[in-house]
Amino acid sequence: MKTHPLKNLPAAERLIVALDVPPGQIQPIAIACLQVGVKLFKLGPIVLDAIGVPAAVHLVEELGGKVMIDQNRYDIPDVMRGSARVLAGHKGVNMFTVHASAKVKGLKAAVDGAGESCYVIGVTVLTSFSEQECQEQFGRPPPAQVAIFCKDLVEAGVPCVVCSPKELKVVRGTGLVAITPGVRPVWAPANDHKRTTTPGEAIHAGAEFLVVGRPITDPPKESGMDTREAAIAVVSEIERAMTRR
């Protein structure tokens, strides 16, 4: 698996806009973000379940954007391999998520299926989990569980990890590329995320990519911003943080 090309990556290309919206809203939002220099868009179950992977990817790809498929694949190794091969075969798909709970064999199978076509991303503890919920689910707090997941991801050759901003310390030194959801500017509500920081704080803590959805796709009215302006605000905050780390 190739290494992620992170050197000299501009701030706008470190922002992944989560298009968790109905299909009809995808292109207007993507166009506004592409104007700002954003290149990568996350497509998840809301749109994929509505129109399927090929049609959803096409909506972004025909505009010049790239896609992160976020379906948290978690299955037996043969299915993980086959699914990865299918996703990697779609033009425009740059990366896709699997859940780190699939363990080393399943994760290795996904890497094998993806080949050199796109990047496999290992999802760890959901940002909607509180400390207590993580303890109930996994029997340990988020940092300890993320550390275990990271060990499996490294062994399996998965290049990227998804974790909350609060667990970025655990990722340092692993060689994994940190992709961080649960990021909220000060002018946006946390919504259903429990473990959050601002974009600047996440970048300063070591995140290489930030996943931001609702603050950009549906900015709060109090902010006085539209989608394009919200994307500019987040990119500017990323840029400022990059100069300080």
N, C-alpha and C positions, 0 to 999 in steps of 0.2 A: 504494500500500500504506500502511495506517495505521501510525502510530508506536506502539510498545509503551507501554502505560500503566504506567510504572514508579514514578511519584511516589507517595509515601506507601504503597507496597505493604508489607503486614506481613510479618514474617519467615516465618511459616508458608506464605505464598503464594509465597515464593521457593524453596521446596523442591519439587522434582519427584521423586516416588518412582517408581523404575524397577520395574515389575511384570514382571520377567523370570522368571516362575513359571508352572507349569501352570494352566490355566483355573480349576480348582476352588479354587485358593488366592487368586484375585484379590479376590473380594468381602470375605472376612474381613480381609485386609490393608488393603484400601481403607477399610473401615469404621473400623478402628483409627486410620488416618491422618486421615480426615475429622474424627474426634473431636478431633484436635489442631489443626485449622484448615487442614490441607493441602488444596489444591483440584485440583492437577494431577498426573496420573499418566502415566508413559511406558509405552507398549505396544510391544514389539518382536517379532522373528521367532518367539520361542518360543511365545507365545500366538496371534499372528496366523496363523502357519502351521498351528496346531492347529485353530482354529475360525473363522478369517476375520475381516476388519476389522469388519463390521457387528455380529457377535455379541460380539466382544471389547469394542468401544466401548460397546455396550449394557450390559455388566456394570458398567462404571464410571459411565456417564451416568445410569443409573436410580437410582444412589445419590446423585447430585448432584455428582459429580466431573467434571472436564474431562480431555481426553486429548491427549497428544503422541504421534503415530504416528512410530515410529522405524524406518524401513526404508531410509534413506539412498538415496533414489531417484537413479539415475544412468543416463541413457539419452539418446537423440536428443531434440531440442527438442519435436517434436510429441508424443512419448510423455510427456515430462515435463509438458507442458501438460495433456494429457488425464488423466494420473494425478492431478495436483494438483486438477483440477476435480472428480474423483470423491471424493478425500479431503475436500475442502472441503465437499462436499455432505452429509457425515455429521454429523448432530446430535451434539454433544458433542466433536467434534474441534476443538481450539483451535490446534494447531500440528502441523507434520510436518517431517521431515528430508529433505534432499537432500544429495548429496555435492558439495562445491565443485569437484571434478574435472570436473564437467559443463560448466565454463567459462561465460562470460557468456551466450551464446545459450541454453544449456540452463537456466541459472538464471533468466534473464528469462522464459522460457516457463513455468517453475514459478510464478513470481510472478503472471504473467498468468492462469494457470489457477486459482490460489487466490483471486484477486480480493480482496474485502474480508472474506471469510468467516473466514479463519484465517491464521496466520503461517507463513512459510516460514523454515526454519532451515538454515543451511549448515554441514555437518560438515567439519572440516578433517583434522587428523592424529589417528588413533585413540590413545586413552590407553594402549592395550596395546603401542604401538610404543616401543621404546627409541630413544635417540639414534641408535645405529648402524643399527637397522632403518629408521628414517626416512631416513637418508642413503642406504641401499641402495635404498629404494623411490622416493624423489623426487630424489635427488642433492644434497640439502642438509639441514641440521639443522632440527628442528621450528620454531624461531622464524622462520627465513627462509621456510620453506614456508607457515606460517600467514599470514605477511605477504602473500605472493602470493595466497593464497586470499581473504584479507580484501579485497584490492583488487578482485578479481572480484566478490565478494559486494556490495560497495558500488556498483560500476558497474551491477550487475544489479538493484539495488533490493531485495535480500534484507535484511530488518531484523535478523536474529539470526544469531549464529555459535556453533558448538560448538567449544571448544578445551580443552586440558588447563589446569589451574591454572598450569602453568609458562609458558604462552604468553600469559597475560592482559596482560602489558605491551605486547605487539604490538597488541592490540585497542584499547587506549586511544587516544582521539582519532579513531577511525574512525567513531564514531556507531553502531556495531553493538552490539546487546544481547548480552552474553556469557553463555552457558549452559555450565556447567562440570561435566563428569563427572570420574571419577577422583578423587573426593573421599572421604576416609576419616578418620573420627574417630580419635583416638589409641587408642581401645579396640577398633578393628576392624582385621582384616588387609587388606593391599592387594589380595589375590586376584590377578587377572591384569593389573591396572593397573600401568604402569611409571612414569608421571609423575604423582605425586599430591601433594596437600597436605590439611590438615585443612579442615573447613568454615569455620572462622574465618579461616584464612589465605587461602582462596579469596575470601571476601567482602571482606576487607581489600585484596586485590590487584585488585579491580574486578569480580568476578563479580556478576551480577544474579540469576541463578538457579543452583541447584546440583542436579545429578542424583545421587541416592543410591539404591542398590538393596539389595544384600545386607546391609549393616549394619542396615537397617531391616526388610527382609522376612524375614531369617534371622539375627537378632543372635547374635554369638558367645556361647556358654554362659558363658564367663568374665565377660562383662559383667553377667550377672545380670538382663538386661532382656528384656522381651517387645517385640513390634513397636510398640505404643503408646508405651512408655517410651523406646524407641530414637528414635522420631520426635520425642518431646518433647526429648530430649537434643540432637538435631541442630538443631531449631528454636531452642532456647535459645542454642546456640553462634552461630547466624546472628544472632540478636537482639543478642547482646553485641558481635559484630564490627561490626554496622551502627552502633552508637553510637560506635564508635572511628574510623570512616573519614570 
